Amino acid sequence: MITFRPLREKMLREGISTYWLIGQGINSSTLAKIRHDGSITLNTLNDLCSVLQCPVWEIIEFVNTESEE
């Protein structure tokens, strides 16, 4: 399963608010998906990397779950 835990941790650590991300052009429905580890497009992932000036592994990570084996 892909999780956005690294992004949520980065936001807490660096004081990045969802309001700031919305101001940078990230859609509020996208942020709701992120909060619930939902699906986003690669374009959106690219936008997040660009806005936050960070590599993709600071936004998402793969977590192996029993049901995916």
N, C-alpha and C positions, 0 to 999 in steps of 0.2 A: 504494500500500500504506500502511496506517496503521501507524505505529510508536510504541512507548512510549519511545523514546530520550529525549525531554524529561523524562519521569518518572524514568527511571534516572539521568540526569544530576543532576536535582534531589535525588534521594535521596543521591547521593554528595556533592554540594556542601553539603547541609544536614545530613548525618549521620543521615538517616532510615533506620532498619533495617526489614527485612521483619517482624521480630518486633514492632516497634512498630505497624506497620500491622495485623498480625494482632490485636494487643491493642485496636486501634480498630475491630475488626469486619470487616476485609477478609479474606476467605477465603484460605487458603493455596493452594488450587487456582487461584484467580484470580491470585494473585501468580506462580504457575508459568506461566500463560498470558501474563502481562505480560512475563516474562523472555524468552519466545519469540515475542513480538509476535503472540500469538493473539487470538481474539475475546473481547470481554467485552460485557456488556449496557450500555445507556445508563444504567440504574439504578446499575450498579456504577461507571460513569464519574462519575455524579453524586455517589455516595458518596465516591469518591476526591477530587473537587473540594472536597467539604464537609469531609472529614477534614483535608486539607492546606491548606484555605483558600486555594485558588488557582484561576485560570481554566483552562479546558479545554486551552488551548494550552501550558500548562506540564506537561501530562500526555501528550498525543498530538500527532502531526504527520503530515501526508500527504506521502509521498515517491513521486514518479512513477517507475515502473519501465518499462523497454522493453516488457515483456509486457502492460502495462495501457494502452498507447497505442492 
